Amino acid sequence: MANDLNQVVLIGNCVRDVAISYTQGGMCIGKLSLASNRSVKQNGQWVSEVSYFDVTIFGKTAENLQPYLLKGQKIAVSGILKQDRWEKDGHKYSKIGIVANTVQLIGSNPRSNGVNQPAESVSAPSPINNSAMAENPSVNDSMGFEDFPEDLPF
């Protein structure tokens, strides 16, 4: 059975520090809210419109990023949309959130007093076996990366 495409990329600011919890099996779960701003024109004036998104980060990615995902930190999140559904008091509810595959820190830490730090990126484990690519350079060759010219026209 073929899967449909479900991929989202967002850039925004952490609304609050990441909240970390652990499952009974010991897996780390990080939860945060991301505020993403955009400008829209209303009645001839540009106004800022903010959207809020709930983001869930699992495993080592959540553990490794815990000290850095602070309120105000600008981040880029790549992941999938996941709809949670539940029923309470006879009413059906649903909420769409983001399950992160990759989280990249952008800019400096909001609590670093303006000292710039390099951008960092942490990814969830990839289902692709990267060790096979490292052990067999012909795998990289067959992907056609060497066919790209050094100077791209854009």
ROMI-517062 format. One line per field, with one value per residue: residue number from 1; residue in three letters; chain; x, y, z of N, C-alpha, C, O, CB in turn. Coordinates in steps of 0.02 Angstrom, whole numbers, plus 50000, padded with zeros to 5 digits. Glycine has a CB too. Layout:
N
nr (NUM/...)
rest (ALA/...)
kette (A/...)
n_c1 (X/...)
n_c2 (Y/...)
n_c3 (Z/...)
ca_c1 (X/...)
ca_c2 (Y/...)
ca_c3 (Z/...)
c_c1 (X/...)
c_c2 (Y/...)
c_c3 (Z/...)
o_c1 (X/...)
o_c2 (Y/...)
o_c3 (Z/...)
cb_c1 (X/...)
cb_c2 (Y/...)
cb_c3 (Z/...)
//
This chain:
154
nr (1/2/3/4/5/6/7/8/9/10/11/12/13/14/15/16/17/18/19/20/21/22/23/24/25/26/27/28/29/30/31/32/33/34/35/36/37/38/39/40/41/42/43/44/45/46/47/48/49/50/51/52/53/54/55/56/57/58/59/60/61/62/63/64/65/66/67/68/69/70/71/72/73/74/75/76/77/78/79/80/81/82/83/84/85/86/87/88/89/90/91/92/93/94/95/96/97/98/99/100/101/102/103/104/105/106/107/108/109/110/111/112/113/114/115/116/117/118/119/120/121/122/123/124/125/126/127/128/129/130/131/132/133/134/135/136/137/138/139/140/141/142/143/144/145/146/147/148/149/150/151/152/153/154)
rest (MET/ALA/ASN/ASP/LEU/ASN/GLN/VAL/VAL/LEU/ILE/GLY/ASN/CYS/VAL/ARG/ASP/VAL/ALA/ILE/SER/TYR/THR/GLN/GLY/GLY/MET/CYS/ILE/GLY/LYS/LEU/SER/LEU/ALA/SER/ASN/ARG/SER/VAL/LYS/GLN/ASN/GLY/GLN/TRP/VAL/SER/GLU/VAL/SER/TYR/PHE/ASP/VAL/THR/ILE/PHE/GLY/LYS/THR/ALA/GLU/ASN/LEU/GLN/PRO/TYR/LEU/LEU/LYS/GLY/GLN/LYS/ILE/ALA/VAL/SER/GLY/ILE/LEU/LYS/GLN/ASP/ARG/TRP/GLU/LYS/ASP/GLY/HIS/LYS/TYR/SER/LYS/ILE/GLY/ILE/VAL/ALA/ASN/THR/VAL/GLN/LEU/ILE/GLY/SER/ASN/PRO/ARG/SER/ASN/GLY/VAL/ASN/GLN/PRO/ALA/GLU/SER/VAL/SER/ALA/PRO/SER/PRO/ILE/ASN/ASN/SER/ALA/MET/ALA/GLU/ASN/PRO/SER/VAL/ASN/ASP/SER/MET/GLY/PHE/GLU/ASP/PHE/PRO/GLU/ASP/LEU/PRO/PHE)
kette (A/A/A/A/A/A/A/A/A/A/A/A/A/A/A/A/A/A/A/A/A/A/A/A/A/A/A/A/A/A/A/A/A/A/A/A/A/A/A/A/A/A/A/A/A/A/A/A/A/A/A/A/A/A/A/A/A/A/A/A/A/A/A/A/A/A/A/A/A/A/A/A/A/A/A/A/A/A/A/A/A/A/A/A/A/A/A/A/A/A/A/A/A/A/A/A/A/A/A/A/A/A/A/A/A/A/A/A/A/A/A/A/A/A/A/A/A/A/A/A/A/A/A/A/A/A/A/A/A/A/A/A/A/A/A/A/A/A/A/A/A/A/A/A/A/A/A/A/A/A/A/A/A/A)
n_c1 (50042/50032/50100/50037/50103/50164/50226/50304/50376/50431/50472/50505/50477/50511/50380/50383/50497/50555/50460/50501/50473/50463/50430/50361/50445/50562/50587/50622/50519/50490/50400/50339/50283/50269/50285/50240/50265/50186/50168/50026/49919/49799/49665/49748/49857/50003/50000/50047/50026/50002/50032/50009/50090/50090/50226/50305/50443/50545/50644/50825/50846/50761/50815/50947/50925/50863/50930/50938/50818/50735/50623/50586/50689/50738/50691/50701/50591/50567/50453/50313/50136/50018/49864/49772/49639/49497/49369/49259/49145/49042/49068/49159/49330/49472/49645/49779/49949/50130/50251/50415/50551/50673/50761/50820/50927/50919/51009/51058/51062/50924/50952/51084/51141/51160/51271/51328/51298/51346/51234/51144/51099/50991/50943/50814/50836/50875/50781/50853/50993/51137/51265/51290/51311/51429/51519/51520/51571/51523/51387/51358/51404/51312/51202/51215/51275/51398/51375/51331/51363/51496/51468/51315/51174/51087)
n_c2 (49941/50107/50255/50418/50585/50670/50800/50933/51094/51213/51376/51465/51536/51470/51457/51433/51357/51193/51051/50909/50735/50562/50400/50246/50150/50217/50307/50468/50611/50763/50913/51059/51225/51314/51472/51551/51683/51790/51914/52004/52093/52206/52307/52398/52408/52333/52196/52092/51919/51785/51613/51466/51314/51147/51048/50891/50800/50660/50537/50530/50648/50740/50737/50783/50913/50979/51074/51184/51221/51344/51470/51589/51552/51540/51422/51293/51173/51014/50892/50781/50797/50759/50696/50700/50618/50621/50583/50667/50683/50649/50729/50749/50778/50848/50873/50945/50913/50926/50806/50800/50772/50828/50957/51118/51236/51411/51558/51648/51590/51635/51672/51704/51828/51899/51843/51769/51605/51462/51392/51244/51077/50942/50779/50657/50479/50410/50312/50263/50167/50230/50182/50089/50170/50234/50128/50082/50166/50170/50176/50309/50363/50310/50384/50501/50621/50668/50718/50847/51015/51125/51263/51319/51381/51462)
n_c3 (50000/49955/50027/50064/50041/50179/50248/50333/50354/50464/50525/50670/50835/50997/51111/51246/51366/51321/51370/51454/51464/51515/51448/51515/51468/51456/51352/51293/51285/51211/51222/51144/51104/50954/50886/50740/50633/50513/50387/50338/50227/50277/50248/50180/50265/50334/50438/50576/50585/50690/50708/50803/50844/50903/50946/50945/51003/50993/51084/51079/51013/51076/51206/51182/51136/51240/51330/51246/51187/51223/51287/51165/51079/50912/50793/50667/50609/50546/50496/50521/50501/50626/50675/50820/50899/51006/51127/51235/51362/51274/51164/51014/50982/50900/50859/50774/50766/50762/50729/50756/50645/50617/50701/50698/50769/50761/50748/50898/51070/51170/51300/51307/51316/51197/51134/50992/50935/50842/50720/50758/50720/50746/50714/50702/50713/50556/50440/50337/50295/50331/50351/50253/50144/50178/50184/50055/49927/49797/49806/49833/49712/49622/49652/49585/49627/49588/49464/49467/49423/49477/49485/49507/49414/49487)
ca_c1 (50000/50073/50086/50033/50155/50146/50289/50295/50435/50412/50522/50472/50507/50482/50336/50407/50548/50530/50440/50527/50446/50488/50381/50380/50500/50623/50596/50613/50471/50492/50342/50345/50240/50307/50248/50265/50236/50186/50137/49970/49894/49729/49644/49805/49910/50034/49993/50078/49979/50040/50002/50042/50091/50117/50278/50328/50509/50555/50709/50888/50840/50731/50864/51004/50905/50830/50960/50938/50750/50713/50576/50614/50738/50714/50708/50669/50567/50543/50421/50250/50075/49983/49800/49749/49566/49473/49300/49251/49077/49000/49089/49220/49380/49533/49697/49835/50014/50188/50300/50476/50605/50734/50754/50881/50930/50936/51028/51088/51020/50893/50978/51157/51160/51180/51329/51305/51322/51331/51172/51151/51044/50988/50893/50793/50869/50848/50768/50900/51054/51192/51328/51299/51338/51498/51560/51519/51568/51486/51318/51356/51413/51251/51151/51223/51298/51456/51353/51313/51418/51518/51433/51245/51152/51038)
ca_c2 (50000/50168/50309/50486/50629/50709/50832/51004/51130/51277/51416/51508/51543/51430/51497/51421/51305/51126/51010/50841/50681/50496/50346/50193/50115/50258/50351/50539/50648/50835/50949/51131/51262/51355/51529/51569/51748/51810/51979/52005/52161/52215/52377/52439/52409/52269/52175/52028/51866/51732/51547/51425/51243/51102/51006/50836/50776/50597/50504/50566/50715/50781/50742/50824/50983/51007/51136/51238/51240/51390/51521/51640/51524/51530/51355/51265/51106/50974/50833/50761/50817/50702/50716/50663/50620/50594/50599/50686/50703/50641/50773/50727/50830/50830/50924/50927/50934/50909/50760/50824/50728/50868/51022/51158/51299/51467/51617/51638/51571/51696/51687/51708/51898/51925/51809/51724/51537/51433/51353/51173/51037/50875/50742/50592/50426/50401/50243/50244/50140/50271/50146/50057/50220/50247/50069/50069/50230/50167/50195/50381/50376/50293/50434/50555/50683/50693/50746/50917/51061/51164/51328/51313/51444/51499)
ca_c3 (50000/49949/50075/50038/50066/50238/50268/50348/50377/50495/50561/50718/50901/51052/51153/51314/51368/51305/51427/51444/51506/51493/51449/51562/51435/51459/51294/51307/51243/51220/51194/51143/51058/50908/50859/50674/50613/50442/50376/50291/50216/50293/50240/50159/50315/50348/50508/50591/50602/50724/50713/50854/50828/50953/50916/50988/50984/51028/51091/51092/50987/51130/51261/51161/51125/51299/51357/51196/51166/51274/51265/51122/51032/50843/50769/50607/50623/50490/50523/50492/50536/50657/50703/50879/50906/51070/51143/51305/51378/51215/51109/50980/50974/50864/50860/50730/50792/50721/50756/50725/50623/50623/50732/50689/50806/50717/50787/50964/51126/51195/51366/51303/51318/51132/51106/50939/50935/50777/50715/50769/50695/50772/50677/50727/50675/50489/50423/50285/50323/50309/50354/50188/50098/50198/50169/49984/49893/49734/49819/49823/49641/49586/49666/49537/49656/49551/49401/49475/49410/49535/49486/49487/49385/49527)
c_c1 (50044/50051/50080/50088/50128/50210/50275/50362/50412/50472/50484/50509/50472/50441/50356/50462/50516/50514/50460/50492/50473/50431/50404/50438/50564/50634/50580/50563/50476/50433/50355/50293/50284/50261/50280/50228/50236/50150/50082/49945/49819/49713/49703/49862/49938/50028/50024/50024/50020/50000/50043/50035/50121/50166/50298/50393/50522/50629/50767/50885/50812/50781/50921/50986/50876/50864/50954/50868/50717/50664/50612/50664/50706/50738/50673/50652/50544/50512/50357/50193/50041/49920/49783/49674/49547/49401/49296/49180/49031/49018/49154/49265/49437/49581/49753/49899/50068/50232/50365/50522/50672/50717/50821/50875/50952/50953/51057/51037/50990/50919/51054/51183/51189/51241/51305/51337/51305/51266/51187/51090/51047/50930/50874/50828/50835/50835/50816/50964/51114/51258/51342/51330/51411/51544/51567/51514/51530/51412/51309/51361/51348/51195/51159/51247/51358/51437/51335/51373/51433/51479/51362/51219/51100/51063)
c_c2 (50062/50220/50376/50528/50670/50738/50906/51032/51198/51310/51462/51510/51498/51477/51491/51368/51237/51089/50938/50793/50615/50445/50294/50152/50155/50304/50423/50570/50722/50868/51024/51161/51309/51411/51549/51631/51755/51877/51974/52077/52163/52289/52422/52441/52338/52254/52106/51978/51807/51668/51506/51351/51204/51055/50953/50810/50713/50579/50549/50637/50762/50790/50789/50898/51016/51071/51196/51262/51280/51441/51574/51614/51514/51462/51341/51193/51074/50911/50817/50789/50754/50728/50670/50672/50591/50616/50614/50711/50700/50685/50747/50788/50803/50889/50900/50956/50911/50861/50774/50767/50763/50935/51058/51222/51354/51526/51599/51617/51634/51716/51695/51779/51922/51892/51760/51656/51508/51394/51280/51138/50968/50840/50679/50539/50415/50328/50217/50221/50179/50234/50110/50106/50234/50190/50058/50135/50229/50183/50269/50398/50363/50343/50495/50620/50712/50726/50820/50962/51101/51229/51317/51380/51482/51513)
c_c3 (50000/50001/50039/50070/50124/50265/50279/50372/50403/50526/50607/50783/50951/51096/51226/51310/51352/51370/51411/51491/51477/51497/51500/51534/51433/51399/51314/51258/51261/51186/51198/51097/51017/50881/50793/50650/50537/50438/50324/50286/50230/50290/50223/50208/50323/50422/50516/50613/50630/50725/50763/50836/50886/50918/50967/50959/51025/51034/51106/51066/51041/51186/51243/51155/51187/51324/51310/51177/51222/51244/51225/51071/50964/50820/50703/50623/50558/50519/50486/50533/50563/50690/50762/50884/50973/51080/51218/51314/51316/51156/51080/50969/50931/50865/50815/50759/50744/50760/50719/50705/50632/50655/50725/50728/50758/50761/50855/51015/51156/51265/51367/51302/51252/51102/51054/50946/50867/50778/50723/50742/50724/50737/50715/50687/50608/50475/50369/50318/50295/50310/50288/50139/50114/50178/50095/49946/49828/49744/49808/49749/49603/49600/49621/49566/49619/49486/49406/49461/49474/49541/49461/49463/49426/49596)
o_c1 (50089/49992/50115/50117/50076/50246/50240/50401/50378/50518/50436/50567/50411/50465/50348/50472/50458/50551/50439/50483/50502/50390/50460/50477/50616/50685/50530/50565/50469/50416/50378/50263/50330/50206/50340/50166/50280/50108/50092/49950/49781/49744/49708/49912/49900/50048/50027/49982/50066/49940/50105/49981/50172/50149/50308/50399/50512/50671/50761/50917/50838/50788/50941/51028/50865/50829/50964/50861/50678/50664/50662/50681/50653/50797/50624/50694/50506/50542/50347/50200/50036/49922/49779/49648/49576/49375/49325/49157/48987/48986/49199/49242/49448/49561/49772/49903/50055/50248/50370/50532/50721/50666/50873/50826/51000/50915/51077/50976/51027/50908/51085/51242/51237/51262/51266/51397/51255/51246/51238/51035/51101/50875/50913/50849/50773/50875/50819/50987/51139/51305/51400/51369/51452/51601/51615/51459/51507/51378/51261/51326/51330/51146/51114/51242/51368/51479/51325/51428/51390/51459/51350/51239/51072/51029)
o_c2 (50068/50226/50388/50507/50701/50705/50938/50998/51235/51277/51495/51488/51489/51530/51539/51338/51226/51095/50910/50808/50614/50447/50298/50124/50130/50338/50436/50556/50740/50852/51049/51125/51340/51397/51562/51632/51729/51894/51942/52116/52126/52330/52478/52474/52289/52295/52067/51994/51784/51668/51511/51329/51224/51026/50969/50798/50714/50602/50599/50682/50817/50846/50831/50941/51077/51120/51253/51318/51255/51452/51602/51650/51482/51446/51373/51155/51104/50879/50836/50803/50704/50775/50609/50728/50541/50661/50578/50755/50742/50680/50725/50841/50743/50947/50841/51015/50880/50874/50763/50719/50732/50965/51030/51258/51344/51543/51542/51625/51682/51773/51693/51790/51961/51912/51714/51651/51528/51367/51255/51166/50938/50867/50651/50553/50410/50285/50157/50252/50163/50253/50102/50086/50243/50201/50027/50159/50281/50203/50291/50443/50400/50344/50537/50672/50773/50759/50853/50948/51111/51249/51308/51431/51531/51543)
o_c3 (50042/50016/49990/50120/50118/50302/50241/50406/50367/50550/50587/50788/50948/51116/51265/51257/51368/51419/51361/51550/51422/51542/51525/51572/51411/51396/51348/51198/51319/51129/51249/51057/51044/50858/50790/50648/50503/50480/50272/50333/50199/50325/50248/50194/50320/50464/50468/50655/50598/50740/50765/50816/50914/50866/51026/50899/51086/50995/51141/51093/51050/51212/51284/51168/51186/51338/51331/51153/51261/51184/51247/51024/50958/50826/50685/50647/50520/50563/50428/50592/50529/50729/50754/50875/50995/51046/51259/51278/51308/51104/51116/50949/50928/50872/50817/50774/50692/50817/50659/50742/50652/50640/50744/50723/50720/50807/50867/51006/51168/51286/51420/51289/51251/51047/51070/50961/50837/50829/50699/50742/50727/50732/50753/50630/50604/50496/50356/50365/50241/50274/50269/50096/50068/50158/50073/49934/49805/49696/49778/49725/49557/49564/49618/49533/49618/49455/49355/49485/49517/49596/49401/49490/49400/49636)
cb_c1 (49952/50067/50140/49963/50182/50109/50344/50240/50489/50358/50569/50400/50505/50538/50263/50349/50584/50582/50362/50604/50367/50548/50372/50321/50480/50681/50551/50681/50397/50558/50276/50416/50185/50335/50247/50255/50275/50151/50190/49912/49910/49712/49610/49782/49883/50109/49918/50132/49936/50059/49999/50012/50130/50061/50340/50275/50565/50518/50723/50946/50794/50667/50892/51031/50855/50830/51033/50974/50707/50772/50539/50647/50766/50738/50688/50716/50509/50601/50407/50245/50027/50028/49744/49785/49531/49517/49251/49304/49075/48930/49097/49204/49406/49518/49722/49823/50026/50228/50278/50513/50595/50766/50732/50895/50977/50877/50969/51123/51061/50819/50958/51181/51210/51192/51371/51321/51291/51388/51137/51163/51044/50979/50917/50715/50871/50896/50696/50914/51061/51197/51326/51233/51298/51502/51531/51462/51638/51494/51297/51412/51469/51228/51155/51160/51316/51505/51293/51286/51401/51593/51471/51202/51123/50973)
cb_c2 (50000/50198/50312/50517/50674/50665/50823/51014/51138/51266/51456/51485/51617/51394/51475/51398/51304/51087/51015/50839/50681/50473/50314/50146/50096/50215/50329/50577/50621/50864/50929/51153/51302/51313/51590/51510/51806/51756/52032/51957/52184/52186/52402/52507/52436/52267/52175/52035/51843/51754/51511/51439/51231/51062/51048/50780/50830/50541/50467/50529/50716/50747/50673/50800/50986/50956/51124/51215/51177/51426/51552/51691/51457/51587/51302/51271/51107/50957/50843/50684/50857/50666/50714/50687/50582/50618/50541/50741/50773/50653/50847/50692/50855/50808/50938/50953/50905/50973/50683/50870/50707/50879/51017/51172/51294/51484/51663/51702/51531/51687/51633/51672/51910/51996/51774/51754/51495/51388/51366/51156/51035/50874/50724/50584/50361/50430/50234/50303/50064/50334/50095/50029/50285/50261/50008/50022/50255/50098/50175/50416/50333/50222/50455/50566/50672/50636/50709/50929/51109/51179/51381/51286/51431/51462)
cb_c3 (50061/49878/50130/50052/50011/50292/50214/50402/50319/50548/50512/50729/50925/51093/51144/51363/51437/51262/51442/51454/51507/51537/51378/51576/51366/51466/51235/51304/51254/51193/51231/51121/51097/50849/50909/50624/50645/50397/50355/50314/50143/50364/50303/50145/50384/50325/50531/50646/50540/50796/50644/50925/50762/50990/50895/50993/50994/50993/51029/51060/50924/51156/51277/51096/51070/51355/51371/51135/51150/51306/51325/51163/51059/50795/50821/50543/50676/50439/50596/50488/50490/50709/50649/50944/50848/51128/51123/51326/51408/51233/51134/50912/51043/50791/50933/50658/50862/50700/50749/50772/50550/50553/50807/50615/50867/50668/50795/50987/51179/51198/51416/51241/51373/51136/51162/50870/50993/50754/50647/50844/50618/50850/50607/50724/50715/50437/50400/50236/50307/50351/50412/50161/50103/50273/50202/49965/49881/49702/49891/49862/49612/49605/49739/49503/49729/49538/49375/49546/49351/49531/49442/49546/49317/49532)
//
